[in-house]
Amino acid sequence: MKKNMGNIDRIIRVMIAIIISVLFFTGIISGTLGIILLVLGGVFLLTSVISFCPLYAPFGINTCPKDK
């Protein structure tokens, strides 16, 4: 897999995943919506770690800086 996520994109996704996790585990969001958001946060965290977003590929989006 070729990287298609830049550092800013990765940091934003990790921050969103952390916020969702905190909201879920403190009980602010719960139920089905909470579980769905928690899974979404996990996906954000996973894509940030591997620097590849499968949804970016079909649309040709690439936030990774170009090598000189």
mmCIF file of the N, C-alpha and C atoms, coordinates in Angstrom:
data_MODEL
# 
_entry.id   MODEL 
# 
loop_
_atom_site.group_PDB 
_atom_site.id 
_atom_site.type_symbol 
_atom_site.label_atom_id 
_atom_site.label_alt_id 
_atom_site.label_comp_id 
_atom_site.label_asym_id 
_atom_site.label_entity_id 
_atom_site.label_seq_id 
_atom_site.pdbx_PDB_ins_code 
_atom_site.Cartn_x 
_atom_site.Cartn_y 
_atom_site.Cartn_z 
_atom_site.occupancy 
_atom_site.B_iso_or_equiv 
_atom_site.pdbx_formal_charge 
_atom_site.auth_seq_id 
_atom_site.auth_comp_id 
_atom_site.auth_asym_id 
_atom_site.auth_atom_id 
_atom_site.pdbx_PDB_model_num 
ATOM 1   N N  . MET A 1 1  ? 0.824   -1.173 0.000  1.00 0.00 ? 1  MET A N  1 
ATOM 2   C CA . MET A 1 1  ? 0.000   0.000  0.000  1.00 0.00 ? 1  MET A CA 1 
ATOM 3   C C  . MET A 1 1  ? 0.875   1.247  0.000  1.00 0.00 ? 1  MET A C  1 
ATOM 4   N N  . LYS A 1 2  ? 0.566   2.156  -0.860 1.00 0.00 ? 2  LYS A N  1 
ATOM 5   C CA . LYS A 1 2  ? 1.282   3.411  -0.931 1.00 0.00 ? 2  LYS A CA 1 
ATOM 6   C C  . LYS A 1 2  ? 0.631   4.403  0.034  1.00 0.00 ? 2  LYS A C  1 
ATOM 7   N N  . LYS A 1 3  ? 1.437   5.109  0.804  1.00 0.00 ? 3  LYS A N  1 
ATOM 8   C CA . LYS A 1 3  ? 0.910   6.077  1.759  1.00 0.00 ? 3  LYS A CA 1 
ATOM 9   C C  . LYS A 1 3  ? 0.144   7.174  1.023  1.00 0.00 ? 3  LYS A C  1 
ATOM 10  N N  . ASN A 1 4  ? -1.023  7.533  1.571  1.00 0.00 ? 4  ASN A N  1 
ATOM 11  C CA . ASN A 1 4  ? -1.783  8.621  0.965  1.00 0.00 ? 4  ASN A CA 1 
ATOM 12  C C  . ASN A 1 4  ? -2.308  9.607  2.016  1.00 0.00 ? 4  ASN A C  1 
ATOM 13  N N  . MET A 1 5  ? -1.717  9.569  3.219  1.00 0.00 ? 5  MET A N  1 
ATOM 14  C CA . MET A 1 5  ? -2.125  10.475 4.288  1.00 0.00 ? 5  MET A CA 1 
ATOM 15  C C  . MET A 1 5  ? -0.926  11.243 4.815  1.00 0.00 ? 5  MET A C  1 
ATOM 16  N N  . GLY A 1 6  ? -1.083  12.550 4.929  1.00 0.00 ? 6  GLY A N  1 
ATOM 17  C CA . GLY A 1 6  ? -0.036  13.389 5.492  1.00 0.00 ? 6  GLY A CA 1 
ATOM 18  C C  . GLY A 1 6  ? -0.114  13.434 7.009  1.00 0.00 ? 6  GLY A C  1 
ATOM 19  N N  . ASN A 1 7  ? 0.862   14.093 7.617  1.00 0.00 ? 7  ASN A N  1 
ATOM 20  C CA . ASN A 1 7  ? 0.943   14.148 9.073  1.00 0.00 ? 7  ASN A CA 1 
ATOM 21  C C  . ASN A 1 7  ? -0.232  14.888 9.700  1.00 0.00 ? 7  ASN A C  1 
ATOM 22  N N  . ILE A 1 8  ? -0.654  15.983 9.113  1.00 0.00 ? 8  ILE A N  1 
ATOM 23  C CA . ILE A 1 8  ? -1.770  16.754 9.671  1.00 0.00 ? 8  ILE A CA 1 
ATOM 24  C C  . ILE A 1 8  ? -3.041  15.920 9.646  1.00 0.00 ? 8  ILE A C  1 
ATOM 25  N N  . ASP A 1 9  ? -3.292  15.228 8.561  1.00 0.00 ? 9  ASP A N  1 
ATOM 26  C CA . ASP A 1 9  ? -4.448  14.349 8.431  1.00 0.00 ? 9  ASP A CA 1 
ATOM 27  C C  . ASP A 1 9  ? -4.414  13.251 9.493  1.00 0.00 ? 9  ASP A C  1 
ATOM 28  N N  . ARG A 1 10 ? -3.253  12.677 9.707  1.00 0.00 ? 10 ARG A N  1 
ATOM 29  C CA . ARG A 1 10 ? -3.098  11.615 10.708 1.00 0.00 ? 10 ARG A CA 1 
ATOM 30  C C  . ARG A 1 10 ? -3.340  12.141 12.121 1.00 0.00 ? 10 ARG A C  1 
ATOM 31  N N  . ILE A 1 11 ? -2.811  13.323 12.429 1.00 0.00 ? 11 ILE A N  1 
ATOM 32  C CA . ILE A 1 11 ? -2.985  13.906 13.760 1.00 0.00 ? 11 ILE A CA 1 
ATOM 33  C C  . ILE A 1 11 ? -4.456  14.209 14.021 1.00 0.00 ? 11 ILE A C  1 
ATOM 34  N N  . ILE A 1 12 ? -5.144  14.746 13.034 1.00 0.00 ? 12 ILE A N  1 
ATOM 35  C CA . ILE A 1 12 ? -6.577  15.049 13.189 1.00 0.00 ? 12 ILE A CA 1 
ATOM 36  C C  . ILE A 1 12 ? -7.367  13.772 13.448 1.00 0.00 ? 12 ILE A C  1 
ATOM 37  N N  . ARG A 1 13 ? -7.066  12.711 12.728 1.00 0.00 ? 13 ARG A N  1 
ATOM 38  C CA . ARG A 1 13 ? -7.774  11.446 12.919 1.00 0.00 ? 13 ARG A CA 1 
ATOM 39  C C  . ARG A 1 13 ? -7.519  10.847 14.300 1.00 0.00 ? 13 ARG A C  1 
ATOM 40  N N  . VAL A 1 14 ? -6.291  10.938 14.784 1.00 0.00 ? 14 VAL A N  1 
ATOM 41  C CA . VAL A 1 14 ? -5.980  10.420 16.124 1.00 0.00 ? 14 VAL A CA 1 
ATOM 42  C C  . VAL A 1 14 ? -6.721  11.236 17.183 1.00 0.00 ? 14 VAL A C  1 
ATOM 43  N N  . MET A 1 15 ? -6.752  12.559 17.013 1.00 0.00 ? 15 MET A N  1 
ATOM 44  C CA . MET A 1 15 ? -7.469  13.417 17.963 1.00 0.00 ? 15 MET A CA 1 
ATOM 45  C C  . MET A 1 15 ? -8.960  13.077 17.995 1.00 0.00 ? 15 MET A C  1 
ATOM 46  N N  . ILE A 1 16 ? -9.557  12.869 16.834 1.00 0.00 ? 16 ILE A N  1 
ATOM 47  C CA . ILE A 1 16 ? -10.978 12.503 16.774 1.00 0.00 ? 16 ILE A CA 1 
ATOM 48  C C  . ILE A 1 16 ? -11.211 11.162 17.453 1.00 0.00 ? 16 ILE A C  1 
ATOM 49  N N  . ALA A 1 17 ? -10.324 10.202 17.225 1.00 0.00 ? 17 ALA A N  1 
ATOM 50  C CA . ALA A 1 17 ? -10.456 8.890  17.855 1.00 0.00 ? 17 ALA A CA 1 
ATOM 51  C C  . ALA A 1 17 ? -10.362 9.000  19.371 1.00 0.00 ? 17 ALA A C  1 
ATOM 52  N N  . ILE A 1 18 ? -9.456  9.823  19.869 1.00 0.00 ? 18 ILE A N  1 
ATOM 53  C CA . ILE A 1 18 ? -9.317  10.006 21.312 1.00 0.00 ? 18 ILE A CA 1 
ATOM 54  C C  . ILE A 1 18 ? -10.563 10.662 21.893 1.00 0.00 ? 18 ILE A C  1 
ATOM 55  N N  . ILE A 1 19 ? -11.069 11.685 21.227 1.00 0.00 ? 19 ILE A N  1 
ATOM 56  C CA . ILE A 1 19 ? -12.276 12.372 21.709 1.00 0.00 ? 19 ILE A CA 1 
ATOM 57  C C  . ILE A 1 19 ? -13.458 11.418 21.758 1.00 0.00 ? 19 ILE A C  1 
ATOM 58  N N  . ILE A 1 20 ? -13.649 10.634 20.705 1.00 0.00 ? 20 ILE A N  1 
ATOM 59  C CA . ILE A 1 20 ? -14.759 9.673  20.686 1.00 0.00 ? 20 ILE A CA 1 
ATOM 60  C C  . ILE A 1 20 ? -14.604 8.656  21.807 1.00 0.00 ? 20 ILE A C  1 
ATOM 61  N N  . SER A 1 21 ? -13.394 8.163  22.032 1.00 0.00 ? 21 SER A N  1 
ATOM 62  C CA . SER A 1 21 ? -13.159 7.181  23.092 1.00 0.00 ? 21 SER A CA 1 
ATOM 63  C C  . SER A 1 21 ? -13.475 7.761  24.463 1.00 0.00 ? 21 SER A C  1 
ATOM 64  N N  . VAL A 1 22 ? -13.021 8.976  24.718 1.00 0.00 ? 22 VAL A N  1 
ATOM 65  C CA . VAL A 1 22 ? -13.283 9.621  26.004 1.00 0.00 ? 22 VAL A CA 1 
ATOM 66  C C  . VAL A 1 22 ? -14.784 9.820  26.205 1.00 0.00 ? 22 VAL A C  1 
ATOM 67  N N  . LEU A 1 23 ? -15.475 10.289 25.170 1.00 0.00 ? 23 LEU A N  1 
ATOM 68  C CA . LEU A 1 23 ? -16.920 10.488 25.284 1.00 0.00 ? 23 LEU A CA 1 
ATOM 69  C C  . LEU A 1 23 ? -17.660 9.183  25.527 1.00 0.00 ? 23 LEU A C  1 
ATOM 70  N N  . PHE A 1 24 ? -17.205 8.100  24.897 1.00 0.00 ? 24 PHE A N  1 
ATOM 71  C CA . PHE A 1 24 ? -17.863 6.811  25.077 1.00 0.00 ? 24 PHE A CA 1 
ATOM 72  C C  . PHE A 1 24 ? -17.619 6.255  26.476 1.00 0.00 ? 24 PHE A C  1 
ATOM 73  N N  . PHE A 1 25 ? -16.374 6.269  26.917 1.00 0.00 ? 25 PHE A N  1 
ATOM 74  C CA . PHE A 1 25 ? -16.043 5.650  28.197 1.00 0.00 ? 25 PHE A CA 1 
ATOM 75  C C  . PHE A 1 25 ? -16.454 6.486  29.410 1.00 0.00 ? 25 PHE A C  1 
ATOM 76  N N  . THR A 1 26 ? -16.762 7.771  29.208 1.00 0.00 ? 26 THR A N  1 
ATOM 77  C CA . THR A 1 26 ? -17.307 8.575  30.299 1.00 0.00 ? 26 THR A CA 1 
ATOM 78  C C  . THR A 1 26 ? -18.831 8.530  30.317 1.00 0.00 ? 26 THR A C  1 
ATOM 79  N N  . GLY A 1 27 ? -19.431 7.898  29.324 1.00 0.00 ? 27 GLY A N  1 
ATOM 80  C CA . GLY A 1 27 ? -20.880 7.726  29.304 1.00 0.00 ? 27 GLY A CA 1 
ATOM 81  C C  . GLY A 1 27 ? -21.647 8.861  28.655 1.00 0.00 ? 27 GLY A C  1 
ATOM 82  N N  . ILE A 1 28 ? -20.954 9.813  28.048 1.00 0.00 ? 28 ILE A N  1 
ATOM 83  C CA . ILE A 1 28 ? -21.641 10.924 27.395 1.00 0.00 ? 28 ILE A CA 1 
ATOM 84  C C  . ILE A 1 28 ? -22.364 10.444 26.142 1.00 0.00 ? 28 ILE A C  1 
ATOM 85  N N  . ILE A 1 29 ? -21.726 9.572  25.373 1.00 0.00 ? 29 ILE A N  1 
ATOM 86  C CA . ILE A 1 29 ? -22.415 8.910  24.267 1.00 0.00 ? 29 ILE A CA 1 
ATOM 87  C C  . ILE A 1 29 ? -22.506 7.427  24.613 1.00 0.00 ? 29 ILE A C  1 
ATOM 88  N N  . SER A 1 30 ? -23.642 6.836  24.303 1.00 0.00 ? 30 SER A N  1 
ATOM 89  C CA . SER A 1 30 ? -23.832 5.429  24.653 1.00 0.00 ? 30 SER A CA 1 
ATOM 90  C C  . SER A 1 30 ? -24.802 4.789  23.663 1.00 0.00 ? 30 SER A C  1 
ATOM 91  N N  . GLY A 1 31 ? -25.064 3.534  23.892 1.00 0.00 ? 31 GLY A N  1 
ATOM 92  C CA . GLY A 1 31 ? -25.997 2.805  23.042 1.00 0.00 ? 31 GLY A CA 1 
ATOM 93  C C  . GLY A 1 31 ? -25.424 2.496  21.681 1.00 0.00 ? 31 GLY A C  1 
ATOM 94  N N  . THR A 1 32 ? -26.315 2.335  20.721 1.00 0.00 ? 32 THR A N  1 
ATOM 95  C CA . THR A 1 32 ? -25.909 1.974  19.359 1.00 0.00 ? 32 THR A CA 1 
ATOM 96  C C  . THR A 1 32 ? -25.049 3.060  18.733 1.00 0.00 ? 32 THR A C  1 
ATOM 97  N N  . LEU A 1 33 ? -25.432 4.311  18.920 1.00 0.00 ? 33 LEU A N  1 
ATOM 98  C CA . LEU A 1 33 ? -24.647 5.412  18.365 1.00 0.00 ? 33 LEU A CA 1 
ATOM 99  C C  . LEU A 1 33 ? -23.241 5.419  18.953 1.00 0.00 ? 33 LEU A C  1 
ATOM 100 N N  . GLY A 1 34 ? -23.125 5.171  20.231 1.00 0.00 ? 34 GLY A N  1 
ATOM 101 C CA . GLY A 1 34 ? -21.819 5.132  20.878 1.00 0.00 ? 34 GLY A CA 1 
ATOM 102 C C  . GLY A 1 34 ? -20.939 4.036  20.322 1.00 0.00 ? 34 GLY A C  1 
ATOM 103 N N  . ILE A 1 35 ? -21.512 2.874  20.104 1.00 0.00 ? 35 ILE A N  1 
ATOM 104 C CA . ILE A 1 35 ? -20.739 1.747  19.556 1.00 0.00 ? 35 ILE A CA 1 
ATOM 105 C C  . ILE A 1 35 ? -20.302 2.041  18.125 1.00 0.00 ? 35 ILE A C  1 
ATOM 106 N N  . ILE A 1 36 ? -21.208 2.608  17.330 1.00 0.00 ? 36 ILE A N  1 
ATOM 107 C CA . ILE A 1 36 ? -20.866 2.950  15.944 1.00 0.00 ? 36 ILE A CA 1 
ATOM 108 C C  . ILE A 1 36 ? -19.736 3.977  15.916 1.00 0.00 ? 36 ILE A C  1 
ATOM 109 N N  . LEU A 1 37 ? -19.835 5.006  16.763 1.00 0.00 ? 37 LEU A N  1 
ATOM 110 C CA . LEU A 1 37 ? -18.777 6.014  16.806 1.00 0.00 ? 37 LEU A CA 1 
ATOM 111 C C  . LEU A 1 37 ? -17.469 5.449  17.324 1.00 0.00 ? 37 LEU A C  1 
ATOM 112 N N  . LEU A 1 38 ? -17.535 4.522  18.274 1.00 0.00 ? 38 LEU A N  1 
ATOM 113 C CA . LEU A 1 38 ? -16.324 3.884  18.791 1.00 0.00 ? 38 LEU A CA 1 
ATOM 114 C C  . LEU A 1 38 ? -15.628 3.068  17.699 1.00 0.00 ? 38 LEU A C  1 
ATOM 115 N N  . VAL A 1 39 ? -16.395 2.353  16.894 1.00 0.00 ? 39 VAL A N  1 
ATOM 116 C CA . VAL A 1 39 ? -15.825 1.606  15.765 1.00 0.00 ? 39 VAL A CA 1 
ATOM 117 C C  . VAL A 1 39 ? -15.214 2.570  14.760 1.00 0.00 ? 39 VAL A C  1 
ATOM 118 N N  . LEU A 1 40 ? -15.899 3.674  14.480 1.00 0.00 ? 40 LEU A N  1 
ATOM 119 C CA . LEU A 1 40 ? -15.369 4.682  13.561 1.00 0.00 ? 40 LEU A CA 1 
ATOM 120 C C  . LEU A 1 40 ? -14.054 5.255  14.099 1.00 0.00 ? 40 LEU A C  1 
ATOM 121 N N  . GLY A 1 41 ? -13.995 5.496  15.399 1.00 0.00 ? 41 GLY A N  1 
ATOM 122 C CA . GLY A 1 41 ? -12.755 5.970  16.012 1.00 0.00 ? 41 GLY A CA 1 
ATOM 123 C C  . GLY A 1 41 ? -11.634 4.954  15.865 1.00 0.00 ? 41 GLY A C  1 
ATOM 124 N N  . GLY A 1 42 ? -11.962 3.668  15.992 1.00 0.00 ? 42 GLY A N  1 
ATOM 125 C CA . GLY A 1 42 ? -10.967 2.621  15.792 1.00 0.00 ? 42 GLY A CA 1 
ATOM 126 C C  . GLY A 1 42 ? -10.447 2.590  14.363 1.00 0.00 ? 42 GLY A C  1 
ATOM 127 N N  . VAL A 1 43 ? -11.351 2.788  13.417 1.00 0.00 ? 43 VAL A N  1 
ATOM 128 C CA . VAL A 1 43 ? -10.948 2.835  12.004 1.00 0.00 ? 43 VAL A CA 1 
ATOM 129 C C  . VAL A 1 43 ? -10.040 4.046  11.767 1.00 0.00 ? 43 VAL A C  1 
ATOM 130 N N  . PHE A 1 44 ? -10.400 5.187  12.342 1.00 0.00 ? 44 PHE A N  1 
ATOM 131 C CA . PHE A 1 44 ? -9.555  6.380  12.212 1.00 0.00 ? 44 PHE A CA 1 
ATOM 132 C C  . PHE A 1 44 ? -8.164  6.124  12.783 1.00 0.00 ? 44 PHE A C  1 
ATOM 133 N N  . LEU A 1 45 ? -8.095  5.479  13.934 1.00 0.00 ? 45 LEU A N  1 
ATOM 134 C CA . LEU A 1 45 ? -6.813  5.187  14.558 1.00 0.00 ? 45 LEU A CA 1 
ATOM 135 C C  . LEU A 1 45 ? -5.989  4.223  13.704 1.00 0.00 ? 45 LEU A C  1 
ATOM 136 N N  . LEU A 1 46 ? -6.627  3.190  13.181 1.00 0.00 ? 46 LEU A N  1 
ATOM 137 C CA . LEU A 1 46 ? -5.930  2.217  12.343 1.00 0.00 ? 46 LEU A CA 1 
ATOM 138 C C  . LEU A 1 46 ? -5.399  2.856  11.067 1.00 0.00 ? 46 LEU A C  1 
ATOM 139 N N  . THR A 1 47 ? -6.221  3.647  10.395 1.00 0.00 ? 47 THR A N  1 
ATOM 140 C CA . THR A 1 47 ? -5.763  4.288  9.165  1.00 0.00 ? 47 THR A CA 1 
ATOM 141 C C  . THR A 1 47 ? -4.652  5.295  9.436  1.00 0.00 ? 47 THR A C  1 
ATOM 142 N N  . SER A 1 48 ? -4.670  5.906  10.614 1.00 0.00 ? 48 SER A N  1 
ATOM 143 C CA . SER A 1 48 ? -3.595  6.836  10.966 1.00 0.00 ? 48 SER A CA 1 
ATOM 144 C C  . SER A 1 48 ? -2.279  6.104  11.180 1.00 0.00 ? 48 SER A C  1 
ATOM 145 N N  . VAL A 1 49 ? -2.343  4.936  11.791 1.00 0.00 ? 49 VAL A N  1 
ATOM 146 C CA . VAL A 1 49 ? -1.121  4.171  12.059 1.00 0.00 ? 49 VAL A CA 1 
ATOM 147 C C  . VAL A 1 49 ? -0.484  3.679  10.762 1.00 0.00 ? 49 VAL A C  1 
ATOM 148 N N  . ILE A 1 50 ? -1.295  3.219  9.815  1.00 0.00 ? 50 ILE A N  1 
ATOM 149 C CA . ILE A 1 50 ? -0.734  2.681  8.571  1.00 0.00 ? 50 ILE A CA 1 
ATOM 150 C C  . ILE A 1 50 ? -0.582  3.739  7.477  1.00 0.00 ? 50 ILE A C  1 
ATOM 151 N N  . SER A 1 51 ? -1.048  4.969  7.745  1.00 0.00 ? 51 SER A N  1 
ATOM 152 C CA . SER A 1 51 ? -0.932  6.105  6.804  1.00 0.00 ? 51 SER A CA 1 
ATOM 153 C C  . SER A 1 51 ? -1.600  5.834  5.466  1.00 0.00 ? 51 SER A C  1 
ATOM 154 N N  . PHE A 1 52 ? -2.638  5.051  5.473  1.00 0.00 ? 52 PHE A N  1 
ATOM 155 C CA . PHE A 1 52 ? -3.355  4.747  4.232  1.00 0.00 ? 52 PHE A CA 1 
ATOM 156 C C  . PHE A 1 52 ? -4.854  4.763  4.504  1.00 0.00 ? 52 PHE A C  1 
ATOM 157 N N  . CYS A 1 53 ? -5.577  5.533  3.704  1.00 0.00 ? 53 CYS A N  1 
ATOM 158 C CA . CYS A 1 53 ? -7.034  5.577  3.812  1.00 0.00 ? 53 CYS A CA 1 
ATOM 159 C C  . CYS A 1 53 ? -7.623  4.940  2.558  1.00 0.00 ? 53 CYS A C  1 
ATOM 160 N N  . PRO A 1 54 ? -8.356  3.832  2.700  1.00 0.00 ? 54 PRO A N  1 
ATOM 161 C CA . PRO A 1 54 ? -8.914  3.174  1.529  1.00 0.00 ? 54 PRO A CA 1 
ATOM 162 C C  . PRO A 1 54 ? -9.945  4.025  0.782  1.00 0.00 ? 54 PRO A C  1 
ATOM 163 N N  . LEU A 1 55 ? -10.589 4.958  1.464  1.00 0.00 ? 55 LEU A N  1 
ATOM 164 C CA . LEU A 1 55 ? -11.561 5.824  0.786  1.00 0.00 ? 55 LEU A CA 1 
ATOM 165 C C  . LEU A 1 55 ? -10.892 6.903  -0.060 1.00 0.00 ? 55 LEU A C  1 
ATOM 166 N N  . TYR A 1 56 ? -9.649  7.233  0.245  1.00 0.00 ? 56 TYR A N  1 
ATOM 167 C CA . TYR A 1 56 ? -8.930  8.219  -0.555 1.00 0.00 ? 56 TYR A CA 1 
ATOM 168 C C  . TYR A 1 56 ? -8.524  7.649  -1.914 1.00 0.00 ? 56 TYR A C  1 
ATOM 169 N N  . ALA A 1 57 ? -8.221  6.359  -1.965 1.00 0.00 ? 57 ALA A N  1 
ATOM 170 C CA . ALA A 1 57 ? -7.685  5.735  -3.184 1.00 0.00 ? 57 ALA A CA 1 
ATOM 171 C C  . ALA A 1 57 ? -8.603  5.874  -4.403 1.00 0.00 ? 57 ALA A C  1 
ATOM 172 N N  . PRO A 1 58 ? -9.897  5.516  -4.327 1.00 0.00 ? 58 PRO A N  1 
ATOM 173 C CA . PRO A 1 58 ? -10.720 5.611  -5.541 1.00 0.00 ? 58 PRO A CA 1 
ATOM 174 C C  . PRO A 1 58 ? -10.931 7.046  -6.022 1.00 0.00 ? 58 PRO A C  1 
ATOM 175 N N  . PHE A 1 59 ? -10.818 8.013  -5.110 1.00 0.00 ? 59 PHE A N  1 
ATOM 176 C CA . PHE A 1 59 ? -11.035 9.406  -5.491 1.00 0.00 ? 59 PHE A CA 1 
ATOM 177 C C  . PHE A 1 59 ? -9.735  10.119 -5.849 1.00 0.00 ? 59 PHE A C  1 
ATOM 178 N N  . GLY A 1 60 ? -8.612  9.444  -5.686 1.00 0.00 ? 60 GLY A N  1 
ATOM 179 C CA . GLY A 1 60 ? -7.312  10.022 -6.036 1.00 0.00 ? 60 GLY A CA 1 
ATOM 180 C C  . GLY A 1 60 ? -6.836  11.078 -5.064 1.00 0.00 ? 60 GLY A C  1 
ATOM 181 N N  . ILE A 1 61 ? -7.348  11.067 -3.835 1.00 0.00 ? 61 ILE A N  1 
ATOM 182 C CA . ILE A 1 61 ? -6.937  12.035 -2.838 1.00 0.00 ? 61 ILE A CA 1 
ATOM 183 C C  . ILE A 1 61 ? -5.621  11.591 -2.217 1.00 0.00 ? 61 ILE A C  1 
ATOM 184 N N  . ASN A 1 62 ? -4.711  12.527 -2.074 1.00 0.00 ? 62 ASN A N  1 
ATOM 185 C CA . ASN A 1 62 ? -3.409  12.231 -1.475 1.00 0.00 ? 62 ASN A CA 1 
ATOM 186 C C  . ASN A 1 62 ? -2.971  13.443 -0.668 1.00 0.00 ? 62 ASN A C  1 
ATOM 187 N N  . THR A 1 63 ? -2.951  13.335 0.657  1.00 0.00 ? 63 THR A N  1 
ATOM 188 C CA . THR A 1 63 ? -2.521  14.442 1.512  1.00 0.00 ? 63 THR A CA 1 
ATOM 189 C C  . THR A 1 63 ? -1.071  14.287 1.947  1.00 0.00 ? 63 THR A C  1 
ATOM 190 N N  . CYS A 1 64 ? -0.434  13.241 1.475  1.00 0.00 ? 64 CYS A N  1 
ATOM 191 C CA . CYS A 1 64 ? 0.972   12.998 1.800  1.00 0.00 ? 64 CYS A CA 1 
ATOM 192 C C  . CYS A 1 64 ? 1.829   13.943 0.957  1.00 0.00 ? 64 CYS A C  1 
ATOM 193 N N  . PRO A 1 65 ? 2.823   14.620 1.593  1.00 0.00 ? 65 PRO A N  1 
ATOM 194 C CA . PRO A 1 65 ? 3.661   15.545 0.816  1.00 0.00 ? 65 PRO A CA 1 
ATOM 195 C C  . PRO A 1 65 ? 4.494   14.798 -0.222 1.00 0.00 ? 65 PRO A C  1 
ATOM 196 N N  . LYS A 1 66 ? 4.736   15.456 -1.318 1.00 0.00 ? 66 LYS A N  1 
ATOM 197 C CA . LYS A 1 66 ? 5.521   14.874 -2.404 1.00 0.00 ? 66 LYS A CA 1 
ATOM 198 C C  . LYS A 1 66 ? 6.994   14.880 -2.047 1.00 0.00 ? 66 LYS A C  1 
ATOM 199 N N  . ASP A 1 67 ? 7.694   13.822 -2.452 1.00 0.00 ? 67 ASP A N  1 
ATOM 200 C CA . ASP A 1 67 ? 9.151   13.761 -2.272 1.00 0.00 ? 67 ASP A CA 1 
ATOM 201 C C  . ASP A 1 67 ? 9.822   14.625 -3.300 1.00 0.00 ? 67 ASP A C  1 
ATOM 202 N N  . LYS A 1 68 ? 10.894  15.279 -2.887 1.00 0.00 ? 68 LYS A N  1 
ATOM 203 C CA . LYS A 1 68 ? 11.612  16.162 -3.824 1.00 0.00 ? 68 LYS A CA 1 
ATOM 204 C C  . LYS A 1 68 ? 12.648  15.409 -4.596 1.00 0.00 ? 68 LYS A C  1 
# 
